[in-house]
């Protein structure tokens, strides 16, 4: 039986201040695989964050400017 990996915590409720500098680590994903296989991390749905596929460290990749986002969504 192959059980899927799971996260101890996720970043769904993570609040990142708008003035956080690019390159700042803001979270560390910690996944657990029941079979003890090595995990590789990734992130989808944003170009503002990036994740190190081996360590799970999430960093700011682009400036977080909520006013720009609001204007482009209207």
C-alpha distances in whole Angstrom, upper triangle without the diagonal:
4,6,10,13,16,19,21,24,25,28,29,32,33,37,39,42,44,46,43,44,42,40,39,36,35,31,28,25,22,19,16,13,10,9,13,13,17,18,20,22,24,26,28,30,33,35,37,34,32,29,29,25,25,26,26,29,31,34,37,38,41,43,42,45,44,48,47,44,46,49,46,44,48
4,7,9,13,16,19,21,22,25,26,29,30,34,35,39,41,42,40,40,38,36,36,32,31,28,25,21,19,15,13,10,8,7,11,11,14,14,17,19,21,23,24,27,30,32,33,30,28,25,25,22,21,23,22,26,27,31,34,34,37,39,39,42,41,45,44,41,43,45,43,41,45
4,7,9,13,15,18,19,22,23,26,27,31,32,36,38,40,37,38,36,34,33,30,29,25,22,19,17,13,10,8,6,7,10,11,14,13,16,17,19,21,22,25,28,30,31,28,26,24,24,21,20,21,20,24,25,29,31,32,35,37,36,39,38,42,41,38,40,43,41,39,42
4,7,10,13,15,16,19,20,23,24,27,29,33,34,36,33,34,32,31,30,27,25,22,19,16,14,10,9,7,7,9,11,10,12,11,13,14,15,17,18,21,24,26,27,24,23,20,20,17,18,19,17,21,22,25,28,28,31,34,32,35,35,38,38,35,36,39,37,35,39
4,7,10,12,13,16,17,20,21,25,26,30,32,33,30,31,30,27,27,23,22,19,16,12,10,6,5,4,6,9,9,9,10,8,11,11,13,15,17,20,22,24,25,22,20,17,17,15,15,15,14,17,18,22,25,26,29,31,30,33,33,36,36,33,35,38,36,34,38
4,7,9,10,13,14,17,18,22,23,27,29,31,28,29,28,26,25,21,20,16,14,10,9,5,5,7,9,11,12,12,13,10,12,11,13,14,16,19,21,23,23,20,19,17,17,15,16,15,13,16,17,21,23,25,27,29,28,31,30,34,34,31,33,36,34,33,36
4,5,6,10,12,14,15,18,20,24,26,28,25,26,25,23,22,18,16,13,11,7,6,4,6,9,11,14,14,14,14,11,12,11,13,13,15,18,19,21,21,18,17,14,15,14,15,13,11,13,14,18,20,22,25,27,25,28,28,31,31,29,31,34,33,31,34
4,7,10,12,14,14,18,20,23,26,28,25,26,26,24,22,18,16,12,10,8,6,6,7,11,12,16,15,16,16,13,15,13,16,16,18,20,21,24,23,19,19,16,17,17,16,14,12,14,15,19,21,23,26,27,26,29,28,32,33,30,32,35,34,33,36
4,7,9,10,10,14,16,20,22,24,22,24,23,22,19,16,13,10,9,7,7,8,11,14,16,19,18,19,18,15,16,14,15,14,17,18,19,21,20,17,17,15,17,17,17,15,12,13,13,16,19,21,23,24,22,25,25,29,29,27,28,32,31,29,33
4,6,8,8,12,14,18,20,22,20,22,21,20,18,15,12,9,9,7,8,9,12,15,18,21,20,20,19,15,15,12,12,11,13,14,15,18,17,14,14,13,15,15,17,15,11,12,11,14,16,18,20,22,20,22,22,25,26,23,25,28,27,26,29
4,5,5,9,10,14,16,18,16,18,18,17,15,13,10,7,9,8,11,12,16,18,21,24,23,22,21,17,17,13,13,10,12,13,12,15,13,11,13,12,15,16,17,15,12,11,10,12,13,16,17,18,16,19,18,22,22,20,22,25,24,23,26
4,6,9,11,15,17,19,18,20,20,20,18,16,13,11,13,12,14,15,18,20,23,26,25,25,23,20,19,16,14,12,12,12,12,15,14,13,15,15,18,18,20,19,15,15,13,15,15,17,18,19,16,18,17,21,21,18,20,23,22,21,24
4,6,10,13,15,18,17,20,20,20,18,16,12,11,14,13,15,17,20,23,25,28,27,27,26,23,22,18,18,15,16,15,15,17,16,14,17,17,20,21,23,21,17,16,14,16,16,19,19,19,16,18,16,20,21,19,20,23,23,21,24
4,6,10,12,15,13,16,16,17,14,12,9,8,11,12,15,17,20,23,26,29,27,27,25,22,21,17,17,14,15,15,14,16,13,12,14,15,18,19,21,18,15,14,11,12,13,16,16,16,13,16,15,19,20,18,19,23,23,22,24
4,7,9,12,11,14,15,16,14,13,9,10,14,15,18,20,24,27,29,32,31,31,29,25,24,20,19,16,17,16,14,16,13,13,16,16,20,22,23,21,18,16,13,13,12,15,15,14,11,13,12,16,18,16,17,21,21,20,23
4,6,8,7,10,12,13,10,11,8,10,14,15,19,21,25,28,31,33,32,31,29,25,24,20,19,16,17,16,14,14,11,11,14,15,18,21,23,20,17,15,12,11,9,12,12,11,8,11,11,15,16,15,17,20,20,20,23
4,6,6,9,12,14,11,12,10,13,17,19,22,25,29,32,35,37,35,35,32,29,27,23,22,19,20,19,16,16,12,13,16,18,21,24,26,23,20,18,15,13,11,14,13,11,8,10,10,13,15,15,16,19,20,20,23
4,6,9,11,13,12,14,12,15,19,21,25,27,31,34,37,39,37,36,34,30,28,24,23,20,20,18,15,15,11,13,16,19,22,25,27,25,22,19,16,13,11,13,11,8,5,6,7,10,11,12,13,16,17,18,20
4,6,9,12,11,13,13,16,20,22,26,28,32,35,38,40,38,37,34,31,29,26,24,21,22,21,17,16,13,14,17,19,22,25,27,25,23,19,16,13,11,13,11,8,7,8,10,12,13,15,16,18,19,21,23
4,7,9,7,10,9,13,16,19,22,25,29,32,35,37,35,34,31,28,26,22,21,19,20,19,16,15,11,12,14,16,18,22,23,21,19,16,13,10,8,10,10,8,8,10,12,15,16,16,18,20,21,22,25
4,6,6,9,10,14,17,20,23,26,30,32,36,37,35,34,31,28,25,22,21,19,21,20,17,15,11,12,13,16,17,21,23,20,19,15,13,10,7,9,9,7,9,11,14,17,17,17,20,22,22,24,26
4,6,9,10,14,16,18,22,25,28,31,34,36,33,32,28,26,23,20,18,17,18,18,14,12,9,9,10,13,15,18,20,18,17,14,11,8,5,6,6,6,9,12,15,17,16,17,20,22,21,23,26
4,6,9,12,14,16,20,22,26,28,32,33,30,29,25,23,20,18,17,16,18,18,15,13,10,9,9,11,12,16,17,15,14,11,9,6,5,6,8,10,12,15,18,21,20,20,23,25,24,26,29
4,6,9,12,15,18,21,25,27,31,32,30,29,25,23,21,18,17,16,18,19,16,15,11,10,10,11,13,16,17,15,14,10,8,5,6,8,10,11,12,15,18,21,21,20,23,25,25,26,29
4,6,8,11,14,17,21,24,27,29,26,25,22,20,18,15,15,14,17,18,16,15,12,9,9,9,10,14,14,12,10,7,6,4,7,10,12,13,14,17,19,23,23,22,25,27,27,27,30
4,7,10,13,16,20,23,26,28,26,25,23,20,18,15,15,14,16,17,14,15,12,9,10,10,12,15,16,13,11,8,6,6,7,11,13,13,13,16,17,21,21,20,23,25,25,25,29
4,7,10,13,16,19,23,25,22,22,20,17,16,13,13,12,15,16,15,16,13,10,10,9,11,13,14,11,8,6,5,7,10,13,15,16,15,19,20,23,24,22,25,28,27,27,30
4,6,10,13,16,19,21,19,19,16,13,13,10,12,12,15,17,16,17,16,12,11,9,9,11,11,8,5,4,6,9,12,15,18,19,19,22,23,27,27,25,28,31,30,29,33
4,6,10,13,16,18,16,16,14,11,10,8,10,10,14,16,16,17,16,13,12,9,9,10,10,8,5,6,7,11,14,16,19,21,20,24,24,28,28,25,28,31,30,29,33
4,7,10,13,15,13,13,12,9,10,9,12,13,16,19,19,21,20,16,15,12,12,11,11,8,7,9,11,14,18,20,23,25,24,27,28,31,31,29,31,35,33,32,36
4,7,10,12,10,11,10,7,9,8,11,13,16,19,20,22,21,18,16,13,13,11,11,10,8,12,13,17,20,22,25,27,26,29,29,33,33,30,33,36,34,33,37
4,6,9,7,9,9,8,11,11,14,16,19,22,23,25,25,22,20,17,16,14,13,13,12,15,17,21,24,25,28,31,30,33,33,37,37,34,36,39,38,36,40
4,5,5,6,8,7,11,12,15,18,20,23,25,27,27,24,22,18,18,15,14,15,14,17,19,23,26,27,30,33,32,35,35,39,39,36,38,41,39,38,41
4,5,8,11,11,15,16,19,21,23,26,28,30,31,27,25,22,21,19,18,18,18,21,23,27,30,31,34,36,36,39,39,42,42,39,41,44,42,41,44
4,6,9,11,14,17,20,22,25,28,30,31,32,29,27,23,22,19,17,19,19,22,24,28,31,32,35,38,37,41,41,44,44,41,43,46,44,43,46
4,7,9,12,15,18,21,24,27,29,30,31,27,25,21,19,17,15,16,16,20,22,26,29,30,34,36,36,39,39,43,43,40,43,45,43,42,46
4,6,10,13,16,19,22,25,27,28,29,25,23,19,17,14,13,14,15,19,21,24,28,28,32,35,34,38,38,42,41,38,41,44,42,41,44
4,7,10,14,17,20,24,25,25,26,23,20,16,14,11,9,11,12,16,18,21,25,25,29,32,32,35,36,40,39,36,39,42,39,39,43
4,7,10,13,16,20,21,22,23,19,16,13,11,8,7,9,9,13,15,18,22,22,25,28,28,32,32,36,35,32,35,38,36,35,39
4,7,11,14,17,18,19,20,16,13,10,9,5,5,8,8,11,13,16,19,19,22,25,25,29,30,33,32,30,33,35,33,32,36
4,7,10,14,15,15,16,13,10,7,7,4,6,8,6,9,10,13,16,16,19,22,22,25,26,30,28,26,29,31,29,29,33
4,7,11,11,12,13,10,8,6,7,6,9,10,8,10,9,12,14,14,16,20,19,23,23,27,25,23,26,28,26,25,29
4,7,8,9,10,8,7,6,9,9,12,13,10,11,9,11,12,12,14,17,16,19,20,23,22,19,22,25,22,22,26
4,6,8,10,9,9,10,13,12,16,17,13,14,12,14,14,13,14,17,16,19,19,22,20,17,20,22,20,19,23
4,7,9,9,11,12,16,16,19,20,16,17,14,15,14,13,14,16,14,16,16,19,17,14,17,19,16,15,19
4,5,6,8,11,15,16,19,19,16,15,12,12,11,10,10,12,11,13,13,16,15,12,15,17,15,15,18
4,6,7,11,14,15,19,19,16,15,12,11,9,7,7,10,10,12,13,16,14,12,16,17,15,16,19
4,7,11,14,16,19,18,16,14,10,9,6,5,5,7,7,10,11,14,13,11,15,17,15,16,20
4,7,10,13,16,15,12,10,7,6,5,5,7,9,9,13,14,17,16,15,18,20,19,19,23
4,7,9,12,12,10,8,6,5,6,6,9,12,13,16,18,21,20,18,22,24,22,22,26
4,6,9,8,6,5,4,6,9,9,13,16,16,20,21,24,23,22,25,27,25,25,29
4,6,6,5,5,7,8,11,11,15,18,19,23,24,28,27,25,28,30,29,29,33
4,6,6,8,9,12,15,14,18,21,22,25,27,30,29,27,30,32,30,30,34
4,6,8,11,13,17,17,21,24,24,28,30,33,32,30,33,35,34,34,37
4,5,9,11,15,16,20,22,23,27,28,32,31,29,32,35,33,33,37
4,6,10,13,14,18,20,20,24,25,29,28,26,29,32,30,30,34
4,6,10,12,16,18,18,22,23,27,26,25,28,30,29,29,33
4,7,9,12,14,14,18,19,23,22,21,24,26,25,25,29
4,6,9,11,12,16,17,21,20,19,22,25,24,24,28
4,6,7,8,12,14,17,17,16,19,21,20,21,25
4,7,9,12,15,18,16,15,19,21,19,21,24
4,6,9,12,14,12,12,16,17,16,18,21
4,6,9,11,10,11,14,15,15,17,20
4,6,9,9,9,12,14,14,15,18
4,6,6,7,9,11,11,13,15
4,5,5,6,9,10,11,13
4,5,5,6,9,10,11
4,5,5,6,9,10
4,6,5,6,9
4,6,5,7
4,6,6
4,6
4
